């Protein structure tokens, strides 16, 4: 391998990339747009469910309700039922529902009758929150009446997947892997388009007519592709705070991701016939590669078919480092998976591109 030949090809590719206004515009637009989107997203999560309650007719049984908060449930008292209804309708102070006890609540319980409790809920209240409020009314009735529930089973909760109760992930943190992968996908298309143009215009034939060998050509494309993808995704990661925790680990993750997409970029560029054709081939890789990042936006364990996708290891490693603060040993399985896919994609891409060049 000739270092001077490789350097010459890389400089030529950089010049061609800089002259292509479309790629330059898309690159800059993606960086600006994704950074703006990221910092406009909520950076924190409010896990408290706020319930309004009237207690004027309970004879002082609930003197400490106002501001009480237990297990993510906050109770706020209101002097009258009318004020409670207004608060629920307007959503003041984040009140998601209201419970109005009737004036004869305690006397009805003491007399063995069932009092009617009015529940105010806004339109569109999620079913799980409505069920929680209804359950709260029943528990409050038993507590105020001093009667034990008819059935009180012992329950043991088994959390499947990562338990984030009390430590919910903000939308910013959830979007970070998706933004990083989307930037890598843009560079996948950029590299594939540049390779396709060289093949279609037979520029590569002119290059290989010089002392440049095929191995020099492949090395230059590999270095250019990995470098271009890594520099842009690293710049985005810096702007969205991905390096705030364990920067060396993030560098390794993003570098492996750049190697992965470079391999797919070489494959797409080898088969692309024109701009649209190259775009379609690149999309065949880009869409599946973004699925694990979209899956990170939803809680719960990912299905088995998502866990075998090439970028799943990258998503898991980014989340593990930036959100959970995991160590090198903890993210090692995800890194190994990402590295294995990266080496495989890179090797296949280089082989396909080599064969494509040999047929020109």
N, C-alpha and C positions, 0 to 999 in steps of 0.2 A: 504494500500500500504506500502510495506517495502522498506525503503530507501536503506538499505544494499543490498537487493536483486536486486533492480534497478541498483545500482552502480556496482554490480558484473557483471550483464549482459552487461552494457555499457562498462566496461573494457574488457570483452570478445569480444565484437563487435569491439572495437578499435584494439585489438590484431589481430583479423581476417582481418580487413581492412589493417593494416600495413603489414601483411604477404602476402597479395595478391599483387603481383608485378604489375599485369595488372592495377588495380585500382590506385595504387600509381603512376605508370608511367603516366596514363591518366590524373590524377589530376594535377601533376606537369607540364606535357606537355601543358595542357589547360591553366594553369596560365601563363606560359612563352610565349606561342604562342599568346594568346589574348592580353597580355600586349604589346608585340612587334608589333602586328598588329595595336593596338590603337595608339601608339606613332609614327608609320610610316604614319598614315593618316594625311591629311591636317587639321591644327588646325584653319584655317581662311578661309573666303570666299571673293573673289573679285567680287563685284556686278557691277563693271564698265564695260561697253561695249565701246571698243576703236575703233574709226573710223578714217581712214586716209582721207585727203582731199587736193586737189590742189587748191590754191587760187591766183596763180600768174597772172591769166588772168582775175581776177574779179575787177581789177582797184582799189584795196584797200578797197573794200566794206566790206571784212571780215578781218580787221586787227588784231582782238583779238581771232582768232580761235585757235591758237596753245595753247594747254594745257587747253582750256576751258572745263568745266565739269558741266553739268546740268542734274539733275535727273538720275544719273547713266550713262550718256552718255558723253564720253570724245572725243574731236576732236583734231587731230594732223595734222598739215600742212606739206606738202612736196613740195620742189621746182619744181619738174617735175613729169610728169605722170609715167615715167619709174621708178623713185625711189619709187613712191607709189606702183606700181605693185610689185616690188621686196620686199617691206616691207610686203605686204599682203601675198605673196607666202611663205616667210620665217617665218611669224608670229612674226617679230621683235616688241618688246615693246607691245606685246599682241594685235596688230592690227588685227581685225577680218574681216574688209572689207574696201574698198577704194572707194572714189567718185572723179572722174576726170571731172571737168567742161570744156567744149570746149572753145576755145579762143573767139568765138563770142557769148558767153552765154548771156551777158547783152544786146547786140545789137539785138539778135534774139528775146529776150523777149520784147524789146521796139518796134520791128517791128511787133509783133503779131504772130511770128512763133514759132514752138516748137523746141528748141535745143535738141540735143542728149547728154545726160550725161552718161559717161561710169562708170559702177559699177563693181569693182573688188571684187570678193568673192572667198574664198578658197573652195576647194572641201569638201563636207560634212558639210557646214554651216547649222545649224538648221533653219528650215523653219520660225520659229517665229523671229529669228534675221534678216533673209533676208527680211521679210515683214516690220520689223521696219526700216531697212536701206532704203528700197524703199519709205516708208512713209516719211522718213527724207528728201529725195530728193525733194519730192513734196512740203513739207513745206518750204524748203530752196528756192525753185523757187518762191513761192508766196511771201516770205519775201523779196527776192532780187528785185523782180519786183514791190514791193510796192502794190500788189494787194491782196485783201482779198480773202480767199478761197470761192468757190461757195456755199458751205454748211458748216456752223459752228454750229452744234447742241450743246445744253447743255447736257453734259453727267454726270451721277452720278454713281460712281463705288461702288458696294456692294461686299465686300470681304467675301466669304464663307470660314469658317474655320479660322485658325490663320493667321493673316496678318504679314508676316515676311519681307515685303519689307523694305530694309534698315537695316535689322537685320537678315540676312540669317544665318541658322544654319550650322556650319561646319560639315564635315564628321565625325570628332571625336565625336562630341556631338550626332550626329544621330546614331552612332554605339554603344554608351555607353549602352543603354537599351538592345540591342541585345546581347552584350557580357555578360552582367550580367545574362540575362535569359539563355543563352547557358551554362554558368557555372552551374546554378541551374539544368538544364536538365541533365548534366553529373552526378550530385549527385543523381538525381532521379533514374538513371539507376544503380548507385553503390548501393544505398539502396535496390532497388528491387532485384538486383542480390544476395545480402547477405541474404535477407529474403527467396528468392527462394531456395538457397542452404540449409539453415537451415530446410526448409520444406521438400525438397527432401531427404536430408540425415537424416531426423527425429531427428536432433539435438534438436529441440524444445521439443520433447517428453522427452528427457533426462533431459532437463532443468526443465520442469514442473514436473518431477518425484521427484524433490527436494522440499523444502518448498516454492519455487517460485510459485506464482499464475499467472493466465493469465493476471490480471490487471498489475502486476509487469512487465511481459514480454512486454505488449503493451506500458506501460509507458517508459520502457527502449528503445524500438525501436523508440518511438516518440522523446524522448530527443536526442538520438543518431542521428536520421535523421535530425532533425531541427538544431542541433548543427553543424553537419558536413557540411550541406548545407550553413548555415549562416556564418560559419568561412571562408569557401572558397570564397563565393561571397563577403563577407566584405573585405577580403584581396584583391581580384581583384578590388573592388570599390576603395579601398585606393590607389592602384597602378595606376588607371586610372583617379584619381581626382574626383571621385563621391562625396567625402565628403567635397569638397571645399566650398560648399554653403549649409547651414542648415544641418549639419551632423546629428543631432537627427532625423530629418525627414527621411533621407536616411537610418538610422539604423532601424527605424520602418518599412519602405518599404521593405527592404531586409529581415527583420525578418518575416514579413507576407508572403513574397515570399517563404521563406524557409519552413514555415508551409504548404503552398499550395503544393509545390512539394513533401513534405514528405507524404502527404496524397495520392497523385498519385503514389508515390513510393511503398507504402504499398499495394495499389490495384494491381499494376503490379507484385509485388513480390508474392502476394497470388495466382495469376493465372499462373505465369511462371512455366514451366515444366523442362526446362533446360536453358543453357546459351542463345541459339538462341531464344528459346521460350520467355524467359524473355525480351530479347532485342526487339523482335517484339511487345510484349504487351506494353513495355515502349515507343516504337516509336509511338504507337497509341495516346499516350498522349503528347509526346514531340513535334511532328510536329504541331498540332493545337496550342499548347502553345507558339510556337515561331512566329506564324503568326503576332500578333500585333507588335512585335519588328521589323519584316521585313517591316511592313506597315509604321513604323516611318521613314523609309529611303526615303519615297516618300511624296511630299507635298500634301496638301488637306485634306479634312475630310475623316475619315475612314468609310466604309460601316457599316450598322447596324449590320450585322452578325459578324463583327470583334469586335465591341464594346461590345458584350456579351460574348466574350471569357474570360476565367479566368485571363489571364495575361494582359488584356487590361488596367486594373486599375493600375497595376504596371508600365507599360510603360508610361501611362499618368502622374503618380505621379513623376517618375524619370525625365521625360522631364520637367514637371512643376517646379520642384525644381532646377535642374541643369542648365536648359537653360533659363527658364522664370523667375526664382527667385520667384516663388509663395509662399505664406504663408500657414500656416497650414489650415486655413479656405478655401483657394482656392483649395487645394488638397484633402480636406476632402471627396468629393464625390468619387474620385478615390480610396482613402484609404478604405472607407466603402465597395466599390465594391470588392476590393481585399480581405478585411477581411472576407466578406460574403462567397466568393468562397473558401478562405482558411479554414474556419471553416467547410463548407460543405464537401470539399474534405477530410479533416482530419477525420471528423466523419465517413464518408463512408469508408475510408481506414481502420480505426481502427475496424469498425464493420465487414468488409469483412475478415480482417486478423484474428479477433477473431473467426469467424465461421470456417475459414480454419483450424486454430489450433485445434479447438474442434473436427474436423473430423479425426484427425490423431490417 
